[in-house]
Amino acid sequence: MKHAFRSYRFPPLSQFIAAGQRSEDTDGQWQASVAEGFEQGQRDGYEVGLVRGQQDGYDAGRSDGTARGREEGRNETLVTLDRLARPVDAILKNLRQVRADYRAAQRKEVVDLVAKVARQVIRAELALQPVQLLALVDETLASMPPTREEIDVFLNPEELKRISELDPKRAKRWNLIADARLDAGECRIKAGDNEVDAGCHQRLAACMEQVSNHLQLAAEHIDEEVS
């Protein structure tokens, strides 16, 4: 069996040249497209980054500005409040001083009244029993250094006379001396180089000082509770 052969015709060379040219043109277009896309991507990225950076900067600036504004507003408010509070503080200070002065005056009145009543009681008691002054002398001498020298006791002349009449035995224990400068109830003792006041008024003054201190402490305690 015989096979029939067909003759093959090679395509013209011009077709391969044209195809190569088209391939080269396609590569060029592709490279151009890539370059254009890269440039476009750069532009788009720059614009996006610029917008985002501006937004971030705006947000940061707004946050910082808000914080500074609040701090400045707070400081201005404190300054204003301090300026407004000064007159009020001065008024409160004056009121406290007035209250303190009033209470001090009240305490003084109370102490003076108690002292006045006490002096009247002492005067009445001594008028009835002037010999009680000798008990004050004994008490005072007990607190002084012992001495072998003669003890001089200075008394009001009227009280000295009555003591000598009422209790002459006790009156002879010391050297009683009349002193017109002394008020009723007053007494001075001299033992050697030591001389002390043993009268009622000096003791009363010490007692009234304790009363005044007690009232002062009580007033301070009340002020602390009120505050």
MARTI-69339 format. One record per residue (C-alpha): residue in one letter; x, y, z; residue number from 0. Coordinates in steps of 0.1 Angstrom, whole numbers, plus 5000, padded with zeros to 4 digits. Last residue first. Layout:
% residues N
+--------+------+------+------+-----+
| residu |    X |    Y |    Z | num |
+--------+------+------+------+-----+
|      A |    X |    Y |    Z | NUM |
...
+--------+------+------+------+-----+
This chain:
% residues 227
+--------+------+------+------+-----+
| residu |    X |    Y |    Z | num |
+--------+------+------+------+-----+
|      S | 4860 | 5727 | 6138 | 226 |
|      V | 4833 | 5727 | 6164 | 225 |
|      E | 4849 | 5699 | 6184 | 224 |
|      E | 4883 | 5717 | 6183 | 223 |
|      D | 4867 | 5749 | 6194 | 222 |
|      I | 4851 | 5732 | 6224 | 221 |
|      H | 4884 | 5717 | 6234 | 220 |
|      E | 4900 | 5751 | 6232 | 219 |
|      A | 4873 | 5766 | 6254 | 218 |
|      A | 4878 | 5738 | 6280 | 217 |
|      L | 4915 | 5744 | 6280 | 216 |
|      Q | 4910 | 5781 | 6286 | 215 |
|      L | 4885 | 5775 | 6314 | 214 |
|      H | 4910 | 5753 | 6331 | 213 |
|      N | 4938 | 5778 | 6327 | 212 |
|      S | 4916 | 5805 | 6342 | 211 |
|      V | 4907 | 5783 | 6372 | 210 |
|      Q | 4944 | 5776 | 6378 | 209 |
|      E | 4952 | 5812 | 6377 | 208 |
|      M | 4924 | 5819 | 6401 | 207 |
|      C | 4940 | 5794 | 6426 | 206 |
|      A | 4974 | 5812 | 6423 | 205 |
|      A | 4957 | 5845 | 6429 | 204 |
|      L | 4939 | 5832 | 6459 | 203 |
|      R | 4971 | 5819 | 6474 | 202 |
|      Q | 4987 | 5853 | 6470 | 201 |
|      H | 4956 | 5870 | 6484 | 200 |
|      C | 4955 | 5847 | 6515 | 199 |
|      G | 4989 | 5857 | 6528 | 198 |
|      A | 5020 | 5836 | 6530 | 197 |
|      D | 5043 | 5858 | 6511 | 196 |
|      V | 5079 | 5847 | 6514 | 195 |
|      E | 5112 | 5860 | 6529 | 194 |
|      N | 5144 | 5839 | 6531 | 193 |
|      D | 5177 | 5854 | 6544 | 192 |
|      G | 5170 | 5844 | 6580 | 191 |
|      A | 5133 | 5835 | 6582 | 190 |
|      K | 5110 | 5863 | 6571 | 189 |
|      I | 5073 | 5856 | 6567 | 188 |
|      R | 5048 | 5879 | 6551 | 187 |
|      C | 5010 | 5879 | 6558 | 186 |
|      E | 4980 | 5894 | 6541 | 185 |
|      G | 4944 | 5886 | 6552 | 184 |
|      A | 4936 | 5922 | 6560 | 183 |
|      D | 4958 | 5945 | 6540 | 182 |
|      L | 4995 | 5949 | 6546 | 181 |
|      R | 5012 | 5983 | 6545 | 180 |
|      A | 5003 | 5988 | 6582 | 179 |
|      D | 5029 | 5962 | 6592 | 178 |
|      A | 5026 | 5948 | 6628 | 177 |
|      I | 5053 | 5923 | 6638 | 176 |
|      L | 5048 | 5889 | 6653 | 175 |
|      N | 5080 | 5873 | 6664 | 174 |
|      W | 5070 | 5836 | 6664 | 173 |
|      R | 5057 | 5810 | 6688 | 172 |
|      K | 5043 | 5837 | 6710 | 171 |
|      A | 5011 | 5841 | 6689 | 170 |
|      R | 5004 | 5804 | 6695 | 169 |
|      K | 5000 | 5811 | 6732 | 168 |
|      P | 4983 | 5844 | 6728 | 167 |
|      D | 4954 | 5828 | 6709 | 166 |
|      L | 4923 | 5851 | 6708 | 165 |
|      E | 4939 | 5883 | 6721 | 164 |
|      S | 4972 | 5881 | 6702 | 163 |
|      I | 4952 | 5871 | 6671 | 162 |
|      R | 4930 | 5901 | 6675 | 161 |
|      K | 4959 | 5925 | 6678 | 160 |
|      L | 4977 | 5910 | 6648 | 159 |
|      E | 4946 | 5912 | 6627 | 158 |
|      E | 4942 | 5949 | 6634 | 157 |
|      P | 4979 | 5956 | 6628 | 156 |
|      N | 4980 | 5937 | 6594 | 155 |
|      L | 5006 | 5910 | 6598 | 154 |
|      F | 5044 | 5905 | 6595 | 153 |
|      V | 5058 | 5872 | 6609 | 152 |
|      D | 5094 | 5873 | 6619 | 151 |
|      I | 5112 | 5840 | 6625 | 150 |
|      E | 5143 | 5840 | 6647 | 149 |
|      E | 5172 | 5821 | 6634 | 148 |
|      R | 5175 | 5783 | 6637 | 147 |
|      T | 5164 | 5777 | 6602 | 146 |
|      P | 5147 | 5749 | 6583 | 145 |
|      P | 5143 | 5754 | 6545 | 144 |
|      M | 5108 | 5766 | 6536 | 143 |
|      S | 5078 | 5744 | 6527 | 142 |
|      A | 5069 | 5737 | 6564 | 141 |
|      L | 5072 | 5774 | 6571 | 140 |
|      T | 5044 | 5781 | 6546 | 139 |
|      E | 5021 | 5756 | 6562 | 138 |
|      D | 5027 | 5769 | 6597 | 137 |
|      V | 5022 | 5805 | 6586 | 136 |
|      L | 4990 | 5796 | 6568 | 135 |
|      A | 4978 | 5780 | 6601 | 134 |
|      L | 4987 | 5812 | 6619 | 133 |
|      L | 4963 | 5830 | 6595 | 132 |
|      Q | 4935 | 5809 | 6608 | 131 |
|      V | 4938 | 5829 | 6640 | 130 |
|      P | 4917 | 5856 | 6623 | 129 |
|      Q | 4886 | 5835 | 6630 | 128 |
|      L | 4854 | 5855 | 6626 | 127 |
|      A | 4869 | 5884 | 6606 | 126 |
|      L | 4891 | 5859 | 6589 | 125 |
|      E | 4861 | 5840 | 6576 | 124 |
|      A | 4843 | 5871 | 6564 | 123 |
|      R | 4874 | 5883 | 6546 | 122 |
|      I | 4879 | 5849 | 6531 | 121 |
|      V | 4843 | 5847 | 6519 | 120 |
|      Q | 4845 | 5882 | 6505 | 119 |
|      R | 4878 | 5874 | 6488 | 118 |
|      A | 4863 | 5842 | 6473 | 117 |
|      V | 4833 | 5861 | 6459 | 116 |
|      K | 4856 | 5886 | 6443 | 115 |
|      A | 4879 | 5859 | 6429 | 114 |
|      V | 4849 | 5840 | 6415 | 113 |
|      L | 4836 | 5872 | 6398 | 112 |
|      D | 4870 | 5881 | 6385 | 111 |
|      V | 4875 | 5845 | 6371 | 110 |
|      V | 4841 | 5846 | 6355 | 109 |
|      E | 4846 | 5880 | 6340 | 108 |
|      K | 4880 | 5870 | 6327 | 107 |
|      R | 4866 | 5839 | 6311 | 106 |
|      Q | 4838 | 5859 | 6295 | 105 |
|      A | 4864 | 5885 | 6282 | 104 |
|      A | 4885 | 5856 | 6268 | 103 |
|      R | 4853 | 5841 | 6252 | 102 |
|      Y | 4846 | 5875 | 6235 | 101 |
|      D | 4881 | 5879 | 6224 | 100 |
|      A | 4882 | 5844 | 6209 |  99 |
|      R | 4848 | 5850 | 6192 |  98 |
|      V | 4860 | 5883 | 6178 |  97 |
|      Q | 4893 | 5866 | 6166 |  96 |
|      R | 4873 | 5838 | 6150 |  95 |
|      L | 4850 | 5863 | 6133 |  94 |
|      N | 4881 | 5883 | 6121 |  93 |
|      K | 4896 | 5851 | 6106 |  92 |
|      L | 4863 | 5842 | 6090 |  91 |
|      I | 4861 | 5877 | 6074 |  90 |
|      A | 4897 | 5875 | 6062 |  89 |
|      D | 4891 | 5841 | 6048 |  88 |
|      V | 4860 | 5853 | 6030 |  87 |
|      P | 4879 | 5883 | 6016 |  86 |
|      R | 4907 | 5859 | 6004 |  85 |
|      A | 4883 | 5833 | 5989 |  84 |
|      L | 4875 | 5853 | 5957 |  83 |
|      R | 4912 | 5857 | 5948 |  82 |
|      D | 4919 | 5820 | 5956 |  81 |
|      L | 4888 | 5810 | 5936 |  80 |
|      T | 4900 | 5831 | 5906 |  79 |
|      V | 4936 | 5817 | 5909 |  78 |
|      L | 4922 | 5781 | 5911 |  77 |
|      T | 4899 | 5787 | 5881 |  76 |
|      E | 4928 | 5801 | 5861 |  75 |
|      N | 4949 | 5771 | 5870 |  74 |
|      R | 4921 | 5747 | 5860 |  73 |
|      G | 4915 | 5766 | 5827 |  72 |
|      E | 4953 | 5764 | 5819 |  71 |
|      E | 4953 | 5727 | 5827 |  70 |
|      R | 4921 | 5721 | 5807 |  69 |
|      G | 4935 | 5741 | 5777 |  68 |
|      R | 4968 | 5722 | 5779 |  67 |
|      A | 4950 | 5689 | 5778 |  66 |
|      T | 4927 | 5700 | 5750 |  65 |
|      G | 4957 | 5714 | 5730 |  64 |
|      D | 4976 | 5681 | 5734 |  63 |
|      S | 4946 | 5661 | 5723 |  62 |
|      R | 4939 | 5685 | 5694 |  61 |
|      G | 4975 | 5684 | 5684 |  60 |
|      A | 4976 | 5646 | 5685 |  59 |
|      D | 4944 | 5643 | 5665 |  58 |
|      Y | 4956 | 5668 | 5639 |  57 |
|      G | 4989 | 5652 | 5636 |  56 |
|      D | 4973 | 5618 | 5631 |  55 |
|      Q | 4949 | 5633 | 5605 |  54 |
|      Q | 4978 | 5650 | 5587 |  53 |
|      G | 4998 | 5618 | 5588 |  52 |
|      R | 4968 | 5599 | 5575 |  51 |
|      V | 4962 | 5624 | 5547 |  50 |
|      L | 4999 | 5624 | 5538 |  49 |
|      G | 5003 | 5587 | 5540 |  48 |
|      V | 4972 | 5582 | 5517 |  47 |
|      E | 4986 | 5608 | 5492 |  46 |
|      Y | 5021 | 5593 | 5493 |  45 |
|      G | 5007 | 5558 | 5489 |  44 |
|      D | 4986 | 5569 | 5459 |  43 |
|      R | 5015 | 5587 | 5443 |  42 |
|      Q | 5038 | 5558 | 5449 |  41 |
|      G | 5012 | 5533 | 5436 |  40 |
|      Q | 5007 | 5555 | 5405 |  39 |
|      E | 5044 | 5555 | 5399 |  38 |
|      F | 5046 | 5517 | 5404 |  37 |
|      G | 5015 | 5513 | 5381 |  36 |
|      E | 5032 | 5534 | 5354 |  35 |
|      A | 5064 | 5514 | 5356 |  34 |
|      V | 5045 | 5482 | 5355 |  33 |
|      S | 5024 | 5494 | 5325 |  32 |
|      A | 5055 | 5505 | 5307 |  31 |
|      Q | 5072 | 5472 | 5314 |  30 |
|      W | 5041 | 5454 | 5300 |  29 |
|      Q | 5039 | 5477 | 5270 |  28 |
|      G | 5075 | 5471 | 5263 |  27 |
|      D | 5070 | 5434 | 5266 |  26 |
|      T | 5040 | 5435 | 5242 |  25 |
|      D | 5060 | 5456 | 5216 |  24 |
|      E | 5088 | 5430 | 5218 |  23 |
|      S | 5063 | 5402 | 5213 |  22 |
|      R | 5047 | 5422 | 5183 |  21 |
|      Q | 5082 | 5426 | 5168 |  20 |
|      G | 5089 | 5390 | 5172 |  19 |
|      A | 5056 | 5381 | 5156 |  18 |
|      A | 5064 | 5405 | 5127 |  17 |
|      I | 5098 | 5388 | 5122 |  16 |
|      F | 5082 | 5354 | 5124 |  15 |
|      Q | 5056 | 5363 | 5098 |  14 |
|      S | 5082 | 5378 | 5075 |  13 |
|      L | 5100 | 5346 | 5074 |  12 |
|      P | 5072 | 5331 | 5053 |  11 |
|      P | 5055 | 5301 | 5066 |  10 |
|      F | 5072 | 5268 | 5055 |   9 |
|      R | 5052 | 5248 | 5030 |   8 |
|      Y | 5050 | 5212 | 5035 |   7 |
|      S | 5045 | 5188 | 5005 |   6 |
|      R | 5019 | 5161 | 5010 |   5 |
|      F | 5029 | 5125 | 5009 |   4 |
|      A | 5006 | 5097 | 4997 |   3 |
|      H | 5013 | 5063 | 5012 |   2 |
|      K | 5014 | 5032 | 4990 |   1 |
|      M | 5000 | 5000 | 5000 |   0 |
+--------+------+------+------+-----+
